[in-house]
Amino acid sequence: MNNIVAIVGRPNVGKSTFFNRLIKRRDAIVDSVSGVTRDRNYGKSEWNGKEFSVIDTGGYIKGSDDVFEGEIRKQVELAIDEADAILFMVDVEEGITPMDVEVAKLLRKVTKPVILVVNKVDSAKRTNDALEFYNLGLGEYFAIGGMNGSGTGDLLDKLVEVLPELPQVQDEENPLPRFAVVGRPNAGKSSIINALIGEDRFVVTDIAGTTRDAIDTKYNRFGFEFNLVDTAGIRRKAKVKEDLEFYSVMRSVRAIEHSDVCILVIDATRGFESQDQNIFWLAEKNRKGIVILVNKWDLIEKDTMTARDYERKIREEIAPFTDVPIIFVSAKEKQRLLKALEAAVEVFENRKQRVATSKFNELMLPIIEAYPPPALKGKYIKIKYCMQLPTPTPQFVFFANLPQYVKDPYKRFIENKLREHYNFSGVPIDIYFRQK
């Protein structure tokens, strides 16, 4: 699990520019997800050996000026509720605005670390102008230039200093799988969890997770034993609108990072919408196992082709990672929920499987010899050896004389061959080419 850092503030203060500078310019960024809402707003970053997830609240606000304040308030309240530290960004060019004052009022009541960031300070004159932000009552501020990156090092030093220490997860001999039920609000997550747990609960214990929200429910029924990470039951603020995209993003980040397998619940009556797709890619980028449940299937008028066509459309949306179990369920009618559990357990097993190096070479080297990588600039690529890396998720390395010339289409070809011969259904695979 990582700490979550939220960047908040009114529109046009430079939140996205600062965020983009982090994910574009710093090699320590592990990953970023494009378009979790309408903007690039989720990334992983590391500074001074401390890794954290960053969420940019930019790009959500629409409407006229009178709508801004209410929308920003909702975002700030949610960031306060979910994040471990908050970067409150203001603009030195415009000075303190009434909206900045409102946000500052909210943040002054918070016990979590809040860092005031004065952006667009790229000259000596503006350094003096920034002094007025002491009036916000948030104490010391950090002056930065989002465009040129000045001051960001000091800001990140302070950020990692104030981030709370996360509890160490104790290594158990046989840790139970962790399945997170994720998805848009109103897709039926709560109904599925209630249907799984049932009236006569087979719950052994409720264990507070490593974060204050994600509650692990130990589930032991029908021969399955695992921890169910319930995002549907996460404490929610009454003032946060259910349909706010930001709501889903922050809840999903927590749950996905906290799981082994993500059970993505989508609403059959609404289809595989962009927000479902965004949560799917969030799980894929975090290298989690994925099972897609199409809930409310009992409400769909069906003929012999309905399920097949529906499944084909979903696979088109999630390409190129199409090797994912898709199961049509109804929480209300309790249809195929056991099959959904079986699929989640199978994906968990697939994710941790190991392929013996000798057998792997016996399989892959003849395939590579028959279909070698295309020659580039008259140079031929030779691959002589391959193996699975000793990592928690499936990663494979192929040793070649010219690894830099192996392009993405050939990597996809290798991945497809791997999936043909080994069951990695629902599991993202990493393939690397290295100098032999």
C-alpha positions as CSV (number, residue, x, y, z in Angstrom):
1,M,0.0,0.0,0.0
2,N,1.1,3.5,-0.7
3,N,0.2,6.8,0.8
4,I,-2.2,8.9,-1.3
5,V,-1.4,12.6,-1.9
6,A,-4.1,14.8,-3.4
7,I,-3.5,18.1,-5.2
8,V,-6.4,20.4,-4.6
9,G,-7.3,24.0,-5.5
10,R,-9.5,26.0,-7.7
11,P,-9.3,25.7,-11.5
12,N,-6.3,27.2,-13.5
13,V,-3.8,27.5,-10.7
14,G,-1.5,24.9,-12.4
15,K,-2.4,21.7,-10.6
16,S,-2.3,19.6,-13.8
17,T,0.9,21.3,-15.0
18,F,2.7,20.4,-11.8
19,F,1.3,16.9,-11.9
20,N,2.3,16.4,-15.5
21,R,5.8,17.6,-14.6
22,L,6.0,14.9,-12.0
23,I,4.9,12.1,-14.3
24,K,6.8,13.3,-17.4
25,R,10.1,14.5,-16.1
26,R,10.9,12.2,-13.1
27,D,12.2,8.8,-13.8
28,A,11.0,7.6,-10.4
29,I,7.5,7.6,-11.6
30,V,6.4,4.0,-11.8
31,D,3.2,4.5,-13.7
32,S,0.4,6.8,-14.8
33,V,-3.1,6.2,-16.0
34,S,-4.3,8.3,-18.8
35,G,-7.9,9.5,-18.5
36,V,-9.1,8.0,-15.2
37,T,-11.5,10.8,-15.6
38,R,-11.2,13.5,-18.3
39,D,-7.6,14.3,-17.3
40,R,-4.4,12.4,-16.5
41,N,-4.9,12.4,-12.8
42,Y,-3.4,9.3,-11.2
43,G,0.2,8.4,-10.9
44,K,2.8,6.7,-8.7
45,S,5.8,8.6,-7.7
46,E,8.8,8.1,-5.5
47,W,11.1,10.6,-3.7
48,N,14.0,9.9,-1.4
49,G,13.1,6.2,-1.3
50,K,9.4,6.8,-0.3
51,E,6.7,5.8,-2.8
52,F,3.3,7.5,-2.9
53,S,0.3,7.8,-5.2
54,V,-0.6,11.2,-6.5
55,I,-4.1,12.3,-7.5
56,D,-4.7,15.5,-9.4
57,T,-8.2,16.9,-8.8
58,G,-8.0,19.0,-12.0
59,G,-10.2,18.6,-15.0
60,Y,-13.4,17.8,-13.2
61,I,-15.1,21.1,-12.9
62,K,-17.6,22.3,-15.5
63,G,-20.3,24.9,-15.6
64,S,-20.5,28.6,-14.8
65,D,-18.6,30.4,-12.0
66,D,-21.4,30.0,-9.5
67,V,-21.1,26.2,-9.8
68,F,-17.3,26.2,-9.2
69,E,-17.4,26.7,-5.4
70,G,-19.8,23.9,-4.6
71,E,-17.9,21.5,-6.9
72,I,-14.5,22.4,-5.5
73,R,-15.8,22.0,-2.0
74,K,-17.0,18.5,-2.7
75,Q,-13.6,17.6,-4.1
76,V,-11.7,19.1,-1.2
77,E,-13.9,17.3,1.3
78,L,-13.4,14.0,-0.4
79,A,-9.6,14.6,-0.6
80,I,-9.6,15.4,3.1
81,D,-11.5,12.2,3.7
82,E,-9.4,9.9,1.6
83,A,-5.9,11.3,1.2
84,D,-3.0,10.9,3.6
85,A,-1.6,14.3,2.7
86,I,-2.9,17.3,0.8
87,L,-1.1,19.8,-1.4
88,F,-3.2,23.0,-1.6
89,M,-2.2,24.9,-4.7
90,V,-2.7,28.7,-5.2
91,D,-1.7,31.1,-8.0
92,V,0.7,34.0,-7.2
93,E,-0.5,35.9,-10.3
94,E,-4.0,36.2,-9.1
95,G,-3.3,36.4,-5.4
96,I,-5.8,35.2,-2.8
97,T,-9.3,34.8,-4.2
98,P,-12.5,34.2,-2.2
99,M,-12.4,30.6,-3.4
100,D,-8.9,30.1,-2.0
101,V,-10.2,31.5,1.3
102,E,-13.1,29.0,1.4
103,V,-10.7,26.0,0.7
104,A,-8.3,27.3,3.3
105,K,-11.2,27.4,5.9
106,L,-11.8,23.7,5.2
107,L,-8.2,22.7,5.4
108,R,-7.5,24.6,8.7
109,K,-9.7,22.1,10.5
110,V,-7.8,19.1,9.2
111,T,-5.5,17.0,11.3
112,K,-3.7,15.5,8.2
113,P,-0.6,17.1,6.7
114,V,-1.6,20.1,4.5
115,I,1.1,21.8,2.5
116,L,0.4,25.2,0.9
117,V,2.0,25.4,-2.6
118,V,2.2,28.9,-4.3
119,N,2.6,28.2,-8.0
120,K,4.0,30.4,-10.8
121,V,6.7,31.9,-8.7
122,D,9.4,32.3,-11.4
123,S,10.9,35.7,-10.6
124,A,12.2,37.7,-7.7
125,K,9.2,40.1,-7.8
126,R,6.8,37.1,-7.5
127,T,8.8,35.8,-4.6
128,N,7.7,38.9,-2.7
129,D,4.2,38.7,-4.0
130,A,3.9,35.2,-2.5
131,L,4.2,36.6,1.0
132,E,0.5,37.5,1.1
133,F,-0.5,33.8,1.2
134,Y,0.5,33.8,4.9
135,N,-2.9,35.4,5.3
136,L,-4.6,32.1,4.6
137,G,-3.6,30.9,8.0
138,L,-1.9,27.7,6.9
139,G,1.6,28.6,8.0
140,E,4.7,28.1,5.9
141,Y,4.3,27.8,2.1
142,F,6.4,26.4,-0.7
143,A,6.9,28.6,-3.8
144,I,7.3,26.7,-7.0
145,G,7.4,27.3,-10.7
146,G,5.2,24.5,-12.2
147,M,6.4,25.3,-15.7
148,N,10.2,25.2,-15.0
149,G,10.2,23.0,-12.0
150,S,11.9,25.4,-9.6
151,G,11.2,24.7,-5.9
152,T,9.7,21.3,-6.5
153,G,12.6,19.4,-4.9
154,D,12.2,21.3,-1.5
155,L,8.4,20.7,-1.7
156,L,8.8,17.0,-2.3
157,D,11.4,16.8,0.6
158,K,8.8,18.3,2.9
159,L,6.0,16.0,1.5
160,V,7.8,12.7,2.1
161,E,8.8,14.0,5.6
162,V,5.2,14.6,6.6
163,L,3.7,11.4,5.0
164,P,2.6,9.0,7.8
165,E,4.4,5.8,8.2
166,L,2.3,3.0,6.9
167,P,1.9,-0.1,9.1
168,Q,4.2,-2.9,8.1
169,V,2.2,-5.8,6.7
170,Q,3.3,-8.9,8.4
171,D,4.2,-11.7,6.2
172,E,2.0,-14.6,7.0
173,E,3.0,-18.1,6.0
174,N,-0.1,-18.6,3.9
175,P,-1.7,-15.2,3.4
176,L,-5.3,-15.3,2.3
177,P,-6.1,-13.9,-1.2
178,R,-7.5,-10.4,-1.1
179,F,-10.4,-9.8,-3.5
180,A,-11.6,-6.2,-4.0
181,V,-15.0,-5.5,-5.3
182,V,-14.7,-2.3,-7.4
183,G,-16.8,-0.3,-9.9
184,R,-18.8,2.8,-10.4
185,P,-21.4,3.8,-7.8
186,N,-24.7,2.0,-8.2
187,A,-23.3,-0.8,-10.3
188,G,-24.4,-3.3,-7.6
189,K,-21.3,-3.8,-5.5
190,S,-23.2,-3.8,-2.2
191,S,-25.8,-6.2,-3.5
192,I,-23.1,-8.7,-4.7
193,I,-21.2,-8.5,-1.4
194,N,-24.5,-9.0,0.6
195,A,-25.4,-11.9,-1.7
196,L,-22.0,-13.5,-1.2
197,I,-22.0,-13.1,2.6
198,G,-25.7,-14.2,2.9
199,E,-28.1,-13.8,5.7
200,D,-26.4,-16.4,7.9
201,R,-22.9,-15.0,7.8
202,F,-19.9,-17.3,7.6
203,V,-17.7,-14.4,8.7
204,V,-15.0,-15.3,11.1
205,T,-13.7,-11.9,11.9
206,D,-13.7,-8.3,10.6
207,I,-10.1,-7.0,10.4
208,A,-9.4,-3.3,9.9
209,G,-7.1,-3.1,6.9
210,T,-3.8,-1.3,6.5
211,T,-5.8,1.8,5.7
212,R,-8.5,3.3,7.8
213,D,-11.2,2.5,5.1
214,A,-10.6,-0.8,3.4
215,I,-12.2,-3.4,5.7
216,D,-11.3,-7.0,5.1
217,T,-14.1,-9.5,5.7
218,K,-12.8,-13.0,6.1
219,Y,-15.0,-15.2,3.9
220,N,-15.2,-19.0,4.3
221,R,-17.9,-20.6,2.4
222,F,-18.5,-23.3,-0.3
223,G,-14.8,-24.4,0.1
224,F,-13.4,-20.9,-0.6
225,E,-11.4,-18.9,1.9
226,F,-10.3,-15.3,1.2
227,N,-10.4,-11.7,2.4
228,L,-13.1,-9.6,0.7
229,V,-12.1,-6.0,0.5
230,D,-15.4,-4.1,0.5
231,T,-15.2,-0.8,-1.3
232,A,-19.0,-0.5,-1.4
233,G,-19.2,-0.2,2.4
234,I,-16.4,2.3,2.7
235,R,-17.5,5.3,4.8
236,R,-18.9,8.0,2.6
237,K,-19.6,11.6,3.3
238,A,-23.2,12.6,2.8
239,K,-22.2,15.7,1.0
240,V,-20.2,13.8,-1.7
241,K,-22.5,13.2,-4.7
242,E,-22.7,9.6,-5.7
243,D,-22.1,10.4,-9.4
244,L,-18.9,12.3,-8.9
245,E,-16.2,10.7,-10.9
246,F,-13.6,11.7,-8.4
247,Y,-15.4,9.7,-5.8
248,S,-14.9,6.5,-7.8
249,V,-11.3,7.2,-8.6
250,M,-10.1,7.8,-5.0
251,R,-12.1,4.8,-3.6
252,S,-10.8,2.6,-6.4
253,V,-7.1,3.6,-5.9
254,R,-7.3,2.6,-2.3
255,A,-9.1,-0.7,-2.9
256,I,-7.0,-1.8,-6.0
257,E,-3.7,-1.2,-4.3
258,H,-5.0,-3.2,-1.3
259,S,-5.9,-6.3,-3.3
260,D,-4.6,-9.3,-5.3
261,V,-7.6,-9.7,-7.5
262,C,-10.1,-6.9,-8.5
263,I,-13.7,-8.0,-9.2
264,L,-14.9,-5.2,-11.4
265,V,-18.7,-4.9,-11.3
266,I,-20.4,-3.2,-14.2
267,D,-24.1,-2.4,-14.7
268,A,-25.5,-4.4,-17.6
269,T,-28.2,-1.8,-18.2
270,R,-25.7,0.9,-18.8
271,G,-22.9,-1.0,-20.6
272,F,-19.2,-0.8,-20.2
273,E,-18.8,2.9,-19.8
274,S,-15.7,5.0,-19.8
275,Q,-15.6,5.1,-16.0
276,D,-15.7,1.3,-15.9
277,Q,-12.9,1.2,-18.4
278,N,-10.8,3.7,-16.4
279,I,-11.1,1.5,-13.2
280,F,-10.2,-1.5,-15.3
281,W,-7.0,0.2,-16.6
282,L,-6.2,1.3,-13.0
283,A,-6.2,-2.4,-11.9
284,E,-4.2,-3.4,-15.0
285,K,-1.5,-0.7,-14.5
286,N,-1.2,-1.9,-10.9
287,R,-0.7,-5.5,-12.2
288,K,-3.7,-6.9,-10.3
289,G,-5.7,-9.9,-11.4
290,I,-9.0,-8.9,-12.9
291,V,-12.5,-10.5,-13.2
292,I,-15.4,-8.6,-14.8
293,L,-18.9,-9.2,-13.5
294,V,-21.7,-7.9,-15.6
295,N,-24.4,-7.4,-13.0
296,K,-28.2,-6.9,-13.4
297,W,-28.2,-9.4,-16.3
298,D,-31.7,-10.4,-15.3
299,L,-32.9,-7.0,-16.5
300,I,-31.6,-7.4,-20.0
301,E,-33.9,-8.7,-22.8
302,K,-32.0,-11.6,-24.3
303,D,-31.7,-13.8,-27.4
304,T,-29.2,-16.5,-28.3
305,M,-26.5,-13.9,-29.2
306,T,-26.9,-11.3,-26.5
307,A,-24.2,-12.5,-24.1
308,R,-21.8,-13.2,-26.9
309,D,-22.2,-9.8,-28.5
310,Y,-22.1,-8.0,-25.1
311,E,-18.8,-9.9,-24.2
312,R,-17.3,-9.0,-27.6
313,K,-18.0,-5.3,-27.1
314,I,-16.3,-5.4,-23.7
315,R,-13.2,-7.2,-25.1
316,E,-13.0,-4.5,-27.8
317,E,-12.9,-1.8,-25.2
318,I,-10.2,-3.5,-23.0
319,A,-7.9,-4.5,-25.9
320,P,-5.1,-5.4,-26.1
321,F,-5.5,-7.1,-22.6
322,T,-8.5,-9.2,-23.6
323,D,-7.7,-12.4,-21.7
324,V,-10.0,-11.6,-18.8
325,P,-12.9,-13.7,-17.4
326,I,-16.3,-12.0,-18.1
327,I,-19.2,-13.4,-16.2
328,F,-22.9,-12.4,-16.4
329,V,-24.4,-12.4,-13.0
330,S,-27.5,-11.1,-11.1
331,A,-27.0,-10.2,-7.4
332,K,-30.8,-9.9,-7.0
333,E,-31.5,-13.4,-8.4
334,K,-28.1,-14.8,-7.0
335,Q,-27.3,-16.1,-10.5
336,R,-23.7,-17.4,-11.2
337,L,-22.2,-15.7,-8.1
338,L,-20.4,-19.0,-7.2
339,K,-19.0,-19.1,-10.7
340,A,-17.7,-15.6,-10.2
341,L,-15.9,-16.7,-7.0
342,E,-14.4,-19.7,-8.8
343,A,-13.1,-17.3,-11.5
344,A,-11.6,-14.9,-8.9
345,V,-9.8,-17.8,-7.1
346,E,-8.5,-19.2,-10.5
347,V,-7.2,-15.7,-11.4
348,F,-5.4,-15.5,-8.1
349,E,-3.8,-18.9,-8.7
350,N,-2.8,-17.9,-12.2
351,R,-1.2,-14.7,-10.9
352,K,1.2,-16.6,-8.6
353,Q,2.1,-19.6,-10.9
354,R,5.7,-20.3,-11.7
355,V,7.0,-21.6,-15.0
356,A,10.1,-23.8,-14.9
357,T,13.0,-22.2,-16.9
358,S,13.9,-25.4,-18.8
359,K,10.3,-26.0,-19.9
360,F,9.9,-22.4,-20.7
361,N,12.9,-22.4,-23.0
362,E,11.8,-25.7,-24.6
363,L,8.5,-24.1,-25.5
364,M,9.4,-20.6,-26.5
365,L,12.8,-20.9,-28.3
366,P,11.3,-23.0,-31.2
367,I,8.4,-20.5,-31.5
368,I,10.9,-17.6,-31.7
369,E,13.1,-19.5,-34.2
370,A,10.1,-20.1,-36.4
371,Y,8.9,-16.5,-36.0
372,P,11.9,-14.3,-35.2
373,P,11.6,-10.5,-34.5
374,P,11.7,-8.5,-37.8
375,A,15.1,-7.3,-38.8
376,L,15.7,-3.6,-38.3
377,K,18.3,-1.5,-40.3
378,G,19.6,-4.7,-41.7
379,K,20.4,-6.2,-38.3
380,Y,19.0,-9.5,-37.2
381,I,17.8,-10.1,-33.6
382,K,18.7,-13.4,-32.0
383,I,17.1,-14.6,-28.8
384,K,18.9,-17.5,-27.1
385,Y,17.5,-17.7,-23.6
386,C,14.4,-16.8,-21.6
387,M,13.1,-17.2,-18.0
388,Q,10.4,-16.0,-15.6
389,L,11.6,-13.5,-13.1
390,P,11.2,-14.1,-9.3
391,T,8.5,-11.4,-8.9
392,P,5.1,-11.4,-7.2
393,T,3.4,-11.0,-10.6
394,P,4.2,-12.8,-13.9
395,Q,7.2,-11.2,-15.5
396,F,9.3,-12.8,-18.3
397,V,12.7,-11.8,-19.6
398,F,14.2,-12.7,-23.0
399,F,17.9,-12.2,-23.6
400,A,18.8,-10.9,-27.1
401,N,21.8,-9.5,-28.9
402,L,19.9,-6.3,-29.9
403,P,17.0,-5.9,-27.4
404,Q,16.5,-2.2,-28.3
405,Y,15.2,-3.3,-31.7
406,V,12.4,-5.4,-30.4
407,K,9.2,-3.4,-30.8
408,D,5.8,-3.6,-29.1
409,P,4.0,-5.7,-31.8
410,Y,6.5,-8.5,-31.3
411,K,6.1,-8.3,-27.5
412,R,2.4,-8.7,-28.0
413,F,3.0,-11.8,-30.2
414,I,5.2,-13.3,-27.5
415,E,2.6,-12.6,-24.8
416,N,-0.2,-14.2,-27.0
417,K,1.9,-17.3,-27.4
418,L,2.5,-17.4,-23.7
419,R,-1.2,-17.1,-23.0
420,E,-1.9,-19.9,-25.6
421,H,0.2,-22.4,-23.7
422,Y,-0.2,-21.3,-20.0
423,N,-3.3,-20.2,-18.2
424,F,-2.7,-16.5,-17.3
425,S,-6.4,-15.6,-17.7
426,G,-7.2,-12.3,-15.9
427,V,-3.5,-11.6,-15.2
428,P,-1.4,-8.8,-16.7
429,I,2.0,-10.1,-18.0
430,D,5.2,-8.0,-18.3
431,I,7.7,-9.0,-21.0
432,Y,11.2,-7.6,-21.1
433,F,14.0,-7.9,-23.6
434,R,17.5,-7.6,-22.2
435,Q,21.1,-7.7,-23.5
436,K,22.4,-11.2,-23.3
